[in-house]
Amino acid sequence: MNSEKKLLLKGNEATIYGALLAGCECFFGYPITPASEIAHTAAELFPKLNRTFLQAESEIAAINMVLGASASGRRTITASSGLGISLKQEGISYIATCELPAVIIDITRAGPGLGNIGPEQSDYNQVVKGGGHGSYKCIVLAPNSAQEMCDFTMLAFDLADKYRTPVYVMADGVIGQMIESITLPAPMGRKPIPEWAIAATDASRRNFITSIYLGHDELEAVNIKLQEKYAEIEKIEQRCDSYRTDDAELVIVGYGIISRLLHSAVDLLRKEGYKIGMLRPITLFPFPKTEFKKLALSTDSFLCVEMSNGQLIDDIKLTIECSKPVHLYTRMGGNVPSMDEITNKCREILA
Amino acid sequence: MSKEEIKFGRSKGFFETFERRPGPIKKNMHYCPGCGHGILHKLVAEALVDLEMQDKMIFISPVGCSVFAYYYFDCGGISVPHGRAPAVATGLLRANPDSYVISYQGDGDLGAIGLNNFLQAANRGENLTVCFVNNAIYGMTSGQMAPTTLIGHKTATSPYGRTVTNEGFPLKVAEMVAALESPVYVERVALTSTKNIRSARRALRKGLTNMKEKKGFSLIEFLSGCPINLKKSAEATDEWIEEEMIPYFPLGCLKDIADERDKIIRPIPIFDKEKVTKALLESAGNIKFGDKQTKLRKDLRIKCAGFGGQGVLSLGMMIAAMGQSRNINVSWLPSYGPEMRGGTANCSVVMSNDIIGTPIVIETNILITMNQPSMDKFLPDLATKGILLYDSTSIKPPKTKSRVYAVEATRIALDIGNIKCANSVIMGAFAACLKGFELENYEGAFEEAIKTTFRKKPQLIDMNILAFRKGKDSVKTVNV
């Protein structure tokens, strides 16, 4: 126990610890509540390790700085929330099409419009479905603790490099703002500069990074290559937690802070004799289709609990091809569903 | 018949043949006759070779007619979103300070959609050379108005001529940049006569040399022709530039202070594993752990509430740090945002020997209030067998069946000499209330938590420990 490096960290802070441990060299970002502690922590720690922290003039500038830094072959990260992510979308489409690795943290706040700074999960569609123009997708990891904010940020860098694609770590405002103890993982070494990078060397002089393809067939081929990559990601990278689902008549589904509530709700309702389990998607893209399809064979119904207007539920219904009823419980505007609300909804379904 | 021999070949800054260009034409550029881009491309290619910058150069292809510049230049390349070249350049240069970057932009890219990114990069003094091609019209999208289009000039989107009242005066980019402190070199040249082109060649090389010597930001504005969209011959276009554009956009050097500036030196990133871990641990505050976990009889779900500025959030943090140091699982969650400034603030702290489900505390078993509105708001959520602790300096005794403890936190803090340590007084009182919770050496743990919380302001530690001890001795049971 004593040899472990345990720290008390805010979820937002933990992402930067993860980034630095993963050998991230550059942070570019623009402050926004409830993600600002990410920039604060980066501003303190990146310079201590002679790495680059730069407050960009806008979200648009920040994502384009990420595009440049990533093109040079260095690990790079940005962070924002809701409306700031909307502003970044053009750049993320370019990064995905240029096949550059990048890590983007989204601490989702309540929308639409200016909304407020309370927690929501309403960035699901704009993050999980691509979000910008064109047929691209990003890998999306959904942590539910400060430890996972650190660990998943590290994982995000590895996945981004492996597939040369932008990877999101997406959490609601609660996960970003809460403080918990984490065990500090071991640092990774510096990654070698990849061959494709425009690295300002003789060897890389003829490298060219682009997303412009004038020929229709040529651009279609690029699109097909991207879709093949996403199919590969779907095959290999699905991640989820199943909890007490074996004999469950109702499977409740949620990610982020919701998954912690659901975990407690399952324990509570099991004590009351209900056959209930939880499925927590950890990767939102790729959606954990295999597990959902498996559970659709054994359970009677699903309940999707989300802090958005029914965005996650679409993926559940599509995945199981509506073979079982999928109920929905949502809160919006910065509200988090209470334990009573969730358990009552479950009892109502199982009645 | 003698074999064909090339005496004056294309600059080695260009590819021998333009293989990236689709279609059968691999030797010629796509630019129209009389277009300034062709001339400027040649100046750039020659300079890359002569200044020995080719291997380390990254040429950014913008959006506009020069979007295809990557067909031609034999150096690193990247194509970027419209207007964003200076931001992408910033990323490239910060990630790899060894690179050289040319941001090559037209009047729409730089002066309209990307003006902010351009000005901010200039104002940061990035070690960058910007080639600004000002032809007073949008070429690629076929002849719409540019921010630099002259007054009275008819374009596709100013069919009656640009007016001062509708579009304002043409944007003087070079003058604007010269007014900033950071840029080291700003000059406006024209790609018209031989004399002017020689001057443009000199200016370009000066900008690139500044970058090579890491002196910072250089802007060269090139007045350039677009015969097709100006609907003039190449010759007439040059005349038009000299007679119409130059009087409004005068040529010349507006700023040249590279000699006065030091080199921009960026440090080498540290990846040594021990140093990385040490930096993170130092910043987070390394909490010492007891060997065994303190057993709680039940989970503590604590709400701390008061005015913003009373330190209720750090009070919660100190309580969480105390739990952490006893190997209890803890979570802390603030009510975050602007309502904290001047309004009421609160935070939730959960302590458990099990995995913590939700960190949001609604039903509390310990409520700590430091002002009356918080008492009114949160007391109804306190469990019947819960504990209430409040600052009795300003709060009226509440009516409740819970166990109630009071401490004159604000008064005691004022006696100590700093109202801001009222939260530590409260924590002392809280420690006294917790006696029944069998926390092993809880006083030591609390004092350790104070040291951790104030690690970045060590001058405050002694005062807060004093406040903690006074709070512990002054707490009063109200109705047990």
Interface residues (C-beta under 8 A of the other chain):
Chain A: M1 N2 K5 K6 L7 L8 L9 E13 Y17 L20 L21 G23 E25 C26 F28 T33 P34 T41 E44 L45 K48 L49 N50 R51 T52 L54 A56 E57 S58 I60 A61 A62 N64 M65 V66 L67 G68 A69 S70 A71 S72 G73 R74 T76 E90 G91 Y94 C98 N116 I117 G118 G173 V174 Q177 M178 I179 E180 S181 L184 A186 P187 G189 R190 I198 A199 A200 T201 D202 S204 R205 R206 N207 F208 I209 T210 S211 I212 L214 G215 I257 R260 L261 H263 S264 V336 S338 M339
Chain B: R20 P22 Q54 D55 K56 M57 I58 S61 V67 Y70 D74 C75 G76 G77 I78 S79 V80 P81 R84 A87 V88 A89 T90 G91 L92 L93 R94 A95 N96 D98 S99 Y100 N116 N117 Q120 R266 P267 I268 P269 I270 F271 K273 K275 V276 T277 A279 L280 L281 S283 A284 G285 N286 I287 F289 D291 M317 A320 A321 Q324 N327 N329 V330 S331 W332 L333 P334 Y336 G337 P338 I355 I356 G357 T358 P359 I360 I362 T452
